[in-house]
Amino acid sequence: MNFEPFELERLLSDWEQTVEFNFAESGVHPVSLGELLELSDIDIKEFLETPLNYPEVNGEASLRKKIAGFYDGAKLENILVTVGASEANYILANTLLKKGDEIAVMQPTYKQFSGAAKIWE
């Protein structure tokens, strides 16, 4: 496989730390864990007792139950929690697309689909 430089990412990397307003960023302005906890009503001692473990691969049942609660008729077994949108989109494309299918991708954008589409060529 030939490596294809990701020009948009390079361009964004050159500017993302120097602009006052970054409308191209999908993340948020960095905050410390302390700042984040100050904004919540979480008991800090209870929070510090949270076990760090390897969860179920389809997401913790308690999280899937909360997500299912947003959708009428959704069942726990039909909810899949992914690491992020890239993983979710890859699963979707890998499930629905087959060799020879065509997709339309907006440009410029993050190369998630246009890069992954080459896998199915």
BELDADA-V61373 format. One record per residue. RES is the residue in one small letter. PHI is phi as a letter, one per 30 degrees, with the letter a starting at -180 (none if undefined). Layout:
# BELDADA-V61373
res:RES phi:PHI
res:RES phi:PHI
This chain:
# BELDADA-V61373
res:m phi:none
res:n phi:d
res:f phi:d
res:e phi:c
res:p phi:e
res:f phi:c
res:e phi:d
res:l phi:d
res:e phi:d
res:r phi:d
res:l phi:d
res:l phi:d
res:s phi:d
res:d phi:d
res:w phi:c
res:e phi:d
res:q phi:c
res:t phi:c
res:v phi:c
res:e phi:d
res:f phi:b
res:n phi:c
res:f phi:d
res:a phi:c
res:e phi:d
res:s phi:c
res:g phi:c
res:v phi:b
res:h phi:d
res:p phi:d
res:v phi:b
res:s phi:d
res:l phi:d
res:g phi:d
res:e phi:d
res:l phi:d
res:l phi:d
res:e phi:d
res:l phi:d
res:s phi:c
res:d phi:c
res:i phi:d
res:d phi:d
res:i phi:d
res:k phi:d
res:e phi:d
res:f phi:e
res:l phi:d
res:e phi:d
res:t phi:d
res:p phi:d
res:l phi:c
res:n phi:b
res:y phi:c
res:p phi:d
res:e phi:e
res:v phi:d
res:n phi:c
res:g phi:j
res:e phi:e
res:a phi:e
res:s phi:d
res:l phi:d
res:r phi:d
res:k phi:d
res:k phi:d
res:i phi:d
res:a phi:e
res:g phi:d
res:f phi:d
res:y phi:b
res:d phi:e
res:g phi:i
res:a phi:d
res:k phi:c
res:l phi:e
res:e phi:d
res:n phi:c
res:i phi:c
res:l phi:b
res:v phi:c
res:t phi:c
res:v phi:d
res:g phi:a
res:a phi:d
res:s phi:d
res:e phi:d
res:a phi:d
res:n phi:d
res:y phi:d
res:i phi:d
res:l phi:e
res:a phi:d
res:n phi:d
res:t phi:d
res:l phi:c
res:l phi:c
res:k phi:b
res:k phi:e
res:g phi:j
res:d phi:d
res:e phi:c
res:i phi:b
res:a phi:c
res:v phi:b
res:m phi:d
res:q phi:b
res:p phi:d
res:t phi:a
res:y phi:d
res:k phi:d
res:q phi:e
res:f phi:d
res:s phi:d
res:g phi:d
res:a phi:d
res:a phi:e
res:k phi:d
res:i phi:d
res:w phi:c
res:e phi:d
